[in-house]
Amino acid sequence: MSGNEILYLVSAFLHLTSCFQQAELNKVAVENDGGELAGTKSHKETTTTTSKHHSLLLDMIACQIGCEPDDICDFELQACDTQPSLIGGAAKEFVFSGRLDNLCMSFCSLKALIDSTSSASDLKDESGVRMVALFDHEEVGSDSAQGAGSPVMLDALSRVTSSFNSDSKLQKAIQRSFLVSADMAHALHPNYMDRHEDNHQPKLHGGLVIKHNANQRYATNAVTAFIFREIALKHGLPIQDFVVRNDMPCGSTIGPILASGVGIRTVDVGAPQLSMHSIREMCAIDDVKHSYEHFRAFFGEFSLLDAMISVDV
């Protein structure tokens, strides 16, 4: 609906917020004391006491989707930045966009899966099932029907293995499976370089970041990190490692949720970015390319690589 923006989230001027704290979410859709907008009929009269939504909003939605306002039972709306994503920088080396976290990894993984199965020969020596799983609500805990905390992942594996008419195949598949939890990573910020541990500073243009945490905020271990790193080395792809400073809190991903809930070997990775969770995020173009190439190589070669690895426990 670019050009038909109806919502603006306003923040108060600095001088107005320096003396006290207040809620900073002010919704502005229509502001008109007379109840009329651009000479149109007042909607105040047509909004009943039992209506959940303003009739003007219902009219706008109905116009966009091609139905009558009375046909709309209910809806969910999400506020989005209407400014298009763009490629910028002196050498056009950066992507500036909203929601790079985690649309970037979603795009790279889906494209890698599609391109790694584009011909019959791609699956000639494949002994496993290649899959991409995209979940909702990661930023708010994943505890929903379509979040990573639900049984949907285990159910999907169960349905796949049950097609082979064997109850024992599910347990075997879980033990042989490998999960790449791909969620964007915090790149080293040039104005806050002290926020990263000296020897673990993910940089833009540096390739995918393997995330480690002793408190299991990330699900990576020595074996899963080795396998993922071997793919990078074989294809000449850059790879980085990240460990959070021990005096700072650490974020998490759906990796530990799925690893503990299903029991699959997991590596937590992500492309480096700046301004995570802001309205305009930033990452490097070549890191998008590196991520896609790494994921595609993983899909094509994991089964053969995993068969050659011996772990002494």
N, C-alpha and C positions, 0 to 999 in steps of 0.2 A: 504494500500500500504506500510505496514511496510517493510523496507529493500529497498524501492524505493523512498526514500525521495527526493523531488525535490525543496524544498523551505526552506530557513533558514532566520529568521528575526534577524538581527544582531544589537547590540547596540554598541556605541562607548566606548572605554576605558575611565575611569573617568577623566584622565588628559586631554583628548581631549574635554571634555564637560564642564570643570570648568570655562572657560572664556567666553563662549557664548552659546546661545541656538540655537538649530537647529532641523530640523525634524529628528526623531529617527527611522523612518521606512524605512529600506533599503532592497529592494527586491533582493535576489540573487537566481536565478534559474539555470543559466548556465553562467560560466565565462570562455571564451576562445577567445583570440585575433584572432586566426586563423579561427574561425567559425566552427571548427571541434571538436568533442567530442569522445574520446576513439577510434579514428581511423574511425569514421563513416563519411558518406558523409556530406558535408556542407549543412546546412539547410537555409543558407542565400540566396542561389539561388532559393529555392523553396517557399520562403515567398514573396508573391506579395504585391504590394503597397496597394491593396484594402483589404488585409487580416487583420482581427482584432486580430488574435492570431498567435503566432509563430507555424510553422509547426511541430517543435519538440514536443511542448506541445500537439498539436492535435494528433500526432502519439501516444504519451504515453497514452492519454485518450482513443483513439480508441482501443488500444491494451488491456486496462483494461476492457472495456465494450463489446468488441467483435464486432466491426463494422469497417467500413472504415472511414478514416478521413473526406472524402467528405460527409459522412452521417450526420455529426455533424453540425447542424445549428447554435447553440450557447450554452452557458452553464454558470453556476454560480459555482464557486469554493470557498471552505472555508478552511482556514489554520487550521490544528489541530495538537495537540501534538501527535507524533507517539509513545511515550513511553506508554506502557499499564498501566491501572489502577492497583493498588496493595493494599493488606492489609498488614499493617506494625505496628510498635510499639513494645515495649518490650514484651507485652502480646498479640500482634496481635489484638490490640483494635481499630485501626484507618483505615480509607479508605483514600488513597492518589490518587487523580484522577483529571483530567480536567473536567470542566463544571458540578461539583456537583450542582452548582447553574445554572439551576434548574432541572437537570436530576434526582437528588435524589428524590425530591418531586414528579416529574412526575412518576417515577418508583413506589414509594410507593403507590400513589393514584390509579394507574392503577391496580397494583396487588391486592390492597385492594378491588377494585370494582369487579374484576374477582372472587376473593375468597369469597366475600360476596354474590355472586349470583351463586355459583357453583351447587346448588341443588334447586329443586322446593320448598323445605321447607323453604329456606332462604327468599323467597318472599311471604310466606303464609299470613303473617299479614302486608305486606307492603302496605301503602296507597299512596305512592309517586313514583316518577321515580328517580332512582339512575343514576347519570351522572358524568363523568369526562370530563372537557374541557381543552384542551391544546392549548395555543396561541403562536404565533410567535411575535418577535420584542418587548418583554417587556423591554429590556435594552435600547431601542432607542425610547421609547415613546408610543408604542402600536398603533400608528396611521397608520395602513395599512389594506389591505383587509382581512388579516387573523390575525390581532392583536385584543387585547381586546377592543380597541377603535372603532372597526367596529360594524355593527349591527348583527354580526354572532351569538352572544349569544341570543339576543332577537329573532332572526329569528329561532333559534333552538327550543326555548321554544314555539314559535308560531306554528311551524310545529308539535311538539309533541301534544300540546293541541288541535290543529285543527283536529287531527285524532279522537277526541271524539265528533266531530260534534256539537260544542258549542262555540260561540264567547266569552262568558263570562268566560270560563274556564281559559283563558290566564291570565286575571287580578287576578283571585282567586289563580292561581298557583304561580304567582309572590309574592303575599302576604304571601303565606304559605311556600315558598321556603327558603332555607338556603344555603349560599355559604361559603365554606371554601377556602379562598385564601391562598394557600400553596406555600410559597417562602422562600428559605433558610434564616436563621438569622445569624447575627454576634455574634459569641461567644466571651466571655471575653478573651482578648489577654494577656498572662502573661507578656509581655514586655510593654504593654500600658494599664494597668489596670485603669488609670485615665480617659480613654476615655468613660467609662461607668458610669452611675449614681450608687451611692454606693449601693442602695437597689434593683437595677435591672441589674444584671450581669449574663446573660445567660452563662451557663457552658456546656462544652462537657460532655456527659453521663447524662445530666440532663433532657432529654426529649424535646418534642416540646415546642416552645416558642410562647406565645400569645403576639402579638405586639399591643401597644396602642400609640395613638398620638392625642393630643387635637386639632391639626390643620388639622385633617382628612387626614394625610399622610398614615395612616392605617385606615381601615373601621371598626375596632372592637368597640363595645360598651358594656355596662354592661350586657345586655341580651345575646348577642352572645358569649361573653367570658364565662358567667355562663354555658350556654348549653355545650360548648366545654369542659369546665373544669369538668363538671359533668360526662361526658363520661370517662374522665381520672380517676376520683376518683372511679367510679364504678368498673373499671377494674384494679385498682392498678397501673396505669401508671404515671410516673413522668410528671410534667408540670411546666413550668416556665413563668414568665411575664417579658416583656421588655418595658421600657419607655426611650426614648432617653434623654440625658442631655439637659436641657433647653438652654444651651449656645452653642449647636452644631446643625448643620443642620441634617435633617432626610431624609433618603431615602424613597421610596414608592414602591408600588406593583400595580398589576392590580386590587386589591381589591376595592380601591376607584373608579376606572374607571367603573367597573361593577356595584358597588353598586349605584353610581349616575346615570349611564346610563340605568340600568334596574330596579332598585328599590328593589333589593333583600337584605334581612338581611345578613350581612357578618361578618366573623371573619378572621383576618389576623394572620396566624401562620407560623412557619417554624422550621426546625431542625437547631440547632446551628452548625456553621462551622467556620474555620479559613481560611485566605488567599483567601477570596472571590474575584473573577475576576482575579486571577493570573493563570498562566499556569498550576499549580498544586495546587489544593485545598485540604482541609482536613476536615474530620468529623469523628465522633465516630461510630463504628459499632452498638453499642446498641441503638444509637439514630435513626439509620435507622430502626431497629427492632421496637422501640417504635412508630415511625411515622406510619409504616405499621399497627401495631396493633391498634393504635388510629383511623386511618382512617377506618379500617375495622369495628371497633366497632361503629363508627359514622354512617356508611352506614346501619348497622344492627339495630340500636336503636334510631336514631334521631326521626323518626316519632312518636314512642310511647312516648319518652321523651317530645317532643314538645307539644303533646296533653295534657300533664299534667301541663304545665306551664301557670301561669296567671301573666300578666304584668299590674301593676297599673300605668297609665300614667295621 
